Amino acid sequence: MSLPPPEVTLAITPVCPHCPVMLEVLGREIKKGGIAALHIINIGQQTDYAQANNIRSVPWLKIGPFILQGLHSPQEIETWLTRAQSEQGMQEYFTELLSNGELATVTDAIKQSPDSIRLFVPLLSSDETNINVRLGMGAILEDLAGQPILDRLLDKLIDLLQHGNARVRGDATHFLSFIKSSAAVEALQTCLNDPDQDVREIAAESLEALSTDPRD
């Protein structure tokens, strides 16, 4: 699926020797139509922005949900812009980070672009997704448990409860335990009759976790 050109944010400081180079590259890209909007932040003046986005060095670049630090060549930036315009590219980005244990970077990207959390669903249902990615997704969702951002996953996770693979159903059942919703509770109750014993056990554990403070 093709996505529209991303918005890009470049954080700079007046003394950064590489920032003008990045600014020139991005200027060319926006003229070509590869960038929807370009935002320049001088973190020497906007210190709150730097703190909120955990910026430790510049140039700092946000392309859609992707966060890049340091100097990057025009070819690299063009690659990331292309990636940001396809769900496949964004999934590859998350897969690479999760495989390497860079959970904080994925979490930051999700907080920057909340809808990108939906990319967890195709990763969850893919047979090619490795165990590190699955564990990483679970750890991130546990860290975000109860937050409204997870509501974006509710309907898709419920759909996965009908998946033909018991492992996928089990993961979806576990992930629903982090969404404080009466709809999640109702869906999990149906999983108590799942043909797979492991899924039934996970459903019971998830329901117990949600019994403390489910919300509508």
C-alpha positions as semicolon CSV with decimal commas, in nm:
position;residue;x (nm);y (nm);z (nm)
1;M;0,000;0,000;0,000
2;S;0,139;0,338;-0,103
3;L;0,130;0,613;0,157
4;P;0,150;0,990;0,095
5;P;0,486;1,169;0,123
6;P;0,583;1,209;0,489
7;E;0,628;1,519;0,694
8;V;0,989;1,569;0,800
9;T;1,134;1,745;1,102
10;L;1,500;1,846;1,125
11;A;1,645;1,951;1,458
12;I;1,958;2,167;1,436
13;T;2,182;2,396;1,634
14;P;2,360;2,706;1,498
15;V;2,704;2,553;1,562
16;C;2,636;2,216;1,399
17;P;2,868;2,176;1,097
18;H;2,652;1,903;0,936
19;C;2,311;2,066;0,976
20;P;2,340;2,299;0,672
21;V;2,424;1,998;0,455
22;M;2,116;1,811;0,574
23;L;1,901;2,119;0,526
24;E;2,020;2,151;0,167
25;V;1,946;1,784;0,093
26;L;1,598;1,808;0,242
27;G;1,531;2,129;0,049
28;R;1,598;1,945;-0,274
29;E;1,371;1,661;-0,170
30;I;1,079;1,889;-0,087
31;K;1,114;2,053;-0,431
32;K;1,099;1,704;-0,587
33;G;0,778;1,629;-0,400
34;G;0,920;1,359;-0,177
35;I;0,836;1,553;0,140
36;A;0,492;1,685;0,232
37;A;0,618;1,942;0,483
38;L;0,956;2,029;0,633
39;H;0,984;2,159;0,988
40;I;1,310;2,307;1,116
41;I;1,363;2,318;1,493
42;N;1,652;2,510;1,648
43;I;1,690;2,316;1,971
44;G;1,926;2,583;2,100
45;Q;1,610;2,792;2,132
46;Q;1,351;2,514;2,162
47;T;1,506;2,319;2,451
48;D;1,168;2,176;2,554
49;Y;1,135;2,010;2,214
50;A;1,477;1,852;2,254
51;Q;1,390;1,715;2,596
52;A;1,049;1,587;2,487
53;N;1,201;1,400;2,194
54;N;1,511;1,279;2,376
55;I;1,744;1,450;2,127
56;R;2,105;1,398;2,229
57;S;2,285;1,505;1,912
58;V;2,222;1,688;1,585
59;P;2,140;1,675;1,307
60;W;1,833;1,485;1,428
61;L;1,586;1,386;1,162
62;K;1,231;1,252;1,186
63;I;1,089;1,110;0,864
64;G;0,735;0,995;0,933
65;P;0,786;0,755;1,226
66;F;1,156;0,705;1,152
67;I;1,412;0,881;1,368
68;L;1,767;0,925;1,236
69;Q;2,061;1,090;1,407
70;G;2,379;1,222;1,256
71;L;2,474;1,308;0,898
72;H;2,313;1,102;0,624
73;S;2,384;1,103;0,253
74;P;2,124;1,210;-0,005
75;Q;2,089;0,845;-0,108
76;E;2,020;0,736;0,250
77;I;1,760;1,006;0,301
78;E;1,588;0,917;-0,025
79;T;1,577;0,552;0,087
80;W;1,414;0,648;0,417
81;L;1,164;0,872;0,239
82;T;1,070;0,581;0,013
83;R;1,038;0,352;0,313
84;A;0,807;0,598;0,485
85;Q;0,570;0,587;0,188
86;S;0,496;0,215;0,218
87;E;0,366;0,001;0,501
88;Q;0,615;-0,267;0,397
89;G;0,904;-0,028;0,447
90;M;0,777;0,073;0,788
91;Q;0,734;-0,291;0,889
92;E;1,092;-0,363;0,782
93;Y;1,208;-0,072;0,997
94;F;1,026;-0,200;1,304
95;T;1,143;-0,556;1,240
96;E;1,506;-0,444;1,219
97;L;1,486;-0,243;1,541
98;L;1,296;-0,508;1,736
99;S;1,532;-0,781;1,621
100;N;1,822;-0,577;1,758
101;G;1,648;-0,505;2,087
102;E;1,608;-0,133;2,020
103;L;1,272;-0,117;2,196
104;A;1,311;0,243;2,311
105;T;1,353;0,361;1,951
106;V;1,038;0,177;1,843
107;T;0,846;0,316;2,140
108;D;0,961;0,669;2,057
109;A;0,855;0,621;1,694
110;I;0,510;0,501;1,802
111;K;0,465;0,793;2,038
112;Q;0,567;1,029;1,758
113;S;0,328;0,863;1,508
114;P;0,064;0,674;1,710
115;D;-0,104;0,512;1,408
116;S;0,220;0,329;1,332
117;I;0,142;0,090;1,618
118;R;-0,100;-0,079;1,377
119;L;0,207;-0,225;1,205
120;F;0,236;-0,468;1,495
121;V;-0,064;-0,658;1,358
122;P;0,088;-0,785;1,030
123;L;0,411;-0,861;1,217
124;L;0,215;-1,060;1,471
125;S;0,034;-1,265;1,207
126;S;0,337;-1,332;0,983
127;D;0,508;-1,671;0,995
128;E;0,836;-1,495;0,918
129;T;0,838;-1,282;1,233
130;N;1,112;-1,405;1,464
131;I;1,089;-1,459;1,838
132;N;1,288;-1,144;1,924
133;V;1,040;-0,930;1,735
134;R;0,744;-1,098;1,906
135;L;0,896;-1,059;2,250
136;G;0,987;-0,699;2,172
137;M;0,633;-0,614;2,066
138;G;0,499;-0,772;2,384
139;A;0,740;-0,575;2,600
140;I;0,644;-0,246;2,432
141;L;0,272;-0,311;2,467
142;E;0,319;-0,404;2,832
143;D;0,501;-0,075;2,886
144;L;0,210;0,109;2,717
145;A;-0,059;-0,094;2,897
146;G;-0,377;0,097;2,968
147;Q;-0,285;0,393;2,749
148;P;-0,537;0,507;2,483
149;I;-0,279;0,457;2,208
150;L;-0,338;0,082;2,232
151;D;-0,705;0,125;2,140
152;R;-0,587;0,144;1,780
153;L;-0,506;-0,228;1,800
154;L;-0,829;-0,349;1,960
155;D;-1,036;-0,445;1,654
156;K;-0,743;-0,600;1,467
157;L;-0,636;-0,809;1,767
158;I;-0,993;-0,931;1,809
159;D;-0,991;-1,033;1,441
160;L;-0,672;-1,235;1,501
161;L;-0,853;-1,445;1,761
162;Q;-1,001;-1,627;1,459
163;H;-0,661;-1,691;1,299
164;G;-0,587;-2,047;1,193
165;N;-0,253;-2,051;1,375
166;A;-0,284;-2,113;1,751
167;R;0,040;-1,926;1,816
168;V;-0,102;-1,612;1,655
169;R;-0,426;-1,649;1,851
170;G;-0,224;-1,689;2,170
171;D;-0,016;-1,379;2,104
172;A;-0,327;-1,176;2,022
173;T;-0,492;-1,304;2,340
174;H;-0,190;-1,198;2,543
175;F;-0,169;-0,856;2,377
176;L;-0,537;-0,789;2,452
177;S;-0,454;-0,807;2,823
178;F;-0,285;-0,468;2,787
179;I;-0,596;-0,292;2,650
180;K;-0,823;-0,181;2,933
181;S;-1,154;-0,221;2,753
182;S;-1,480;-0,405;2,809
183;A;-1,463;-0,509;2,443
184;A;-1,129;-0,679;2,512
185;V;-1,283;-0,862;2,806
186;E;-1,576;-0,986;2,596
187;A;-1,340;-1,106;2,322
188;L;-1,117;-1,285;2,570
189;Q;-1,412;-1,465;2,725
190;T;-1,476;-1,633;2,391
191;C;-1,116;-1,754;2,392
192;L;-1,186;-1,964;2,699
193;N;-1,343;-2,209;2,452
194;D;-1,055;-2,202;2,204
195;P;-0,961;-2,550;2,075
196;D;-0,600;-2,495;2,182
197;Q;-0,520;-2,544;2,550
198;D;-0,240;-2,284;2,554
199;V;-0,473;-2,021;2,410
200;R;-0,734;-2,103;2,673
201;E;-0,477;-2,064;2,950
202;I;-0,350;-1,733;2,811
203;A;-0,710;-1,609;2,787
204;A;-0,772;-1,692;3,152
205;E;-0,452;-1,510;3,255
206;S;-0,542;-1,210;3,040
207;L;-0,890;-1,189;3,187
208;E;-0,743;-1,197;3,535
209;A;-0,509;-0,911;3,444
210;L;-0,798;-0,707;3,305
211;S;-1,030;-0,777;3,597
212;T;-0,854;-0,511;3,806
213;D;-0,955;-0,201;3,612
214;P;-1,122;-0,259;3,272
215;R;-1,270;0,056;3,120
216;D;-1,539;0,108;2,859
